[in-house]
Amino acid sequence: MARAKPELTPLSGAGGAEIRGVDLSQEMDNETAEFVHKAYLDHVALFFQDQHLTPQAQERFVLRFGDPLVHPYLKPIEGSPYVHELRKTPEQTVNFGNGWHADFTFLEKPSAANALYARTIPDFGGDTVFINTAMAYDYLSEGMKRMLGGMNAVHRVHPRYVTDVDVMSNQKGKVREEQTIHPVIRTHPETGRKVLYINPSFVPQFEDMTEAESRPILDYLTNYMAQPEFQIRYRWKPDVLGIWDNRCSLHSALNDYQGKLRVMHRMVVMEPTRPVQ
């Protein structure tokens, strides 16, 4: 009997898609793997419902998208050195990942993809919202594209990230002060699309400019990228595995579920060692 083909349902004009008919607990055949990877590049963020994954199965799938990261500040869960838990208890008021950001851009080798496996989800709230930063670049004026195309941005650990890590019960170390420089407009290494590579949570200034000089432009770009037309919003359900392309997106975890428990298993994979272009 021929295997049923996966079904893809787009979520918004800015991207995002749900895929049905793929069991991530099993090794994918080449045809399915190619389908999933193309969908990932086309839609920025993918979500697979009704998955029943061991840490090893989550690890096996996510490692298709980048080099493994042992999180420097959070302890892994039992069964995988790369998967860690994001847990917000009913008593906590601060949640991990609130505010527009892309992960680990303050490193020379930034994140390629993030994945979350939903374990416990509140009845409502706790959605994740994404921005398609390749689409945001496309709609910039030609003059703004020319100006930004010659600029670099300073990516630096932000105090809010230190706070995020400090409230986690699985913290294993203090956040180090790290900084690097990336181009403001980068080229996606697989699709060739231009991307607006500004990270509101980790970029305080442009290279060779002061923070005060940079702030008006950074504020404009943050507000511009956050337009609803560039956004993808996903409402999680238990046993959903979501993965998104950190090279052409921003995301924010909404903190609108006080008094409720939310538990996610997260894994981050990194770009190969080469300069960001």
Rosetta blueprint (number, residue, H / E / L):
1 M L
2 A L
3 R L
4 A L
5 K L
6 P L
7 E E
8 L E
9 T E
10 P E
11 L L
12 S L
13 G L
14 A L
15 G L
16 G L
17 A E
18 E E
19 I E
20 R E
21 G L
22 V L
23 D L
24 L L
25 S L
26 Q L
27 E L
28 M L
29 D L
30 N H
31 E H
32 T H
33 A H
34 E H
35 F H
36 V H
37 H H
38 K H
39 A H
40 Y H
41 L H
42 D H
43 H H
44 V L
45 A E
46 L E
47 F E
48 F E
49 Q L
50 D L
51 Q L
52 H L
53 L L
54 T L
55 P H
56 Q H
57 A H
58 Q H
59 E H
60 R H
61 F H
62 V H
63 L H
64 R H
65 F H
66 G L
67 D E
68 P E
69 L L
70 V L
71 H L
72 P L
73 Y L
74 L E
75 K L
76 P E
77 I L
78 E L
79 G L
80 S L
81 P L
82 Y L
83 V L
84 H E
85 E E
86 L E
87 R E
88 K E
89 T L
90 P L
91 E L
92 Q L
93 T L
94 V L
95 N L
96 F L
97 G L
98 N L
99 G L
100 W L
101 H E
102 A L
103 D L
104 F L
105 T L
106 F L
107 L L
108 E L
109 K L
110 P L
111 S E
112 A E
113 A E
114 N E
115 A E
116 L E
117 Y E
118 A E
119 R E
120 T E
121 I L
122 P L
123 D L
124 F L
125 G L
126 G L
127 D L
128 T E
129 V E
130 F E
131 I E
132 N E
133 T H
134 A H
135 M H
136 A H
137 Y H
138 D H
139 Y L
140 L L
141 S L
142 E H
143 G H
144 M H
145 K H
146 R H
147 M H
148 L H
149 G H
150 G L
151 M L
152 N E
153 A E
154 V E
155 H E
156 R E
157 V L
158 H L
159 P H
160 R H
161 Y H
162 V H
163 T H
164 D H
165 V H
166 D H
167 V L
168 M L
169 S L
170 N L
171 Q E
172 K L
173 G L
174 K L
175 V L
176 R L
177 E L
178 E L
179 Q E
180 T E
181 I E
182 H E
183 P E
184 V L
185 I E
186 R E
187 T E
188 H L
189 P L
190 E L
191 T L
192 G L
193 R L
194 K E
195 V E
196 L E
197 Y L
198 I L
199 N L
200 P L
201 S L
202 F L
203 V L
204 P L
205 Q E
206 F E
207 E L
208 D L
209 M L
210 T L
211 E H
212 A H
213 E H
214 S H
215 R H
216 P H
217 I H
218 L H
219 D H
220 Y H
221 L H
222 T H
223 N H
224 Y H
225 M H
226 A L
227 Q L
228 P H
229 E H
230 F H
231 Q E
232 I E
233 R E
234 Y E
235 R L
236 W L
237 K L
238 P L
239 D L
240 V L
241 L E
242 G E
243 I E
244 W E
245 D E
246 N L
247 R L
248 C L
249 S E
250 L E
251 H E
252 S E
253 A E
254 L L
255 N L
256 D L
257 Y L
258 Q L
259 G L
260 K L
261 L L
262 R E
263 V E
264 M E
265 H E
266 R E
267 M E
268 V E
269 V E
270 M E
271 E L
272 P L
273 T L
274 R L
275 P L
276 V L
277 Q L
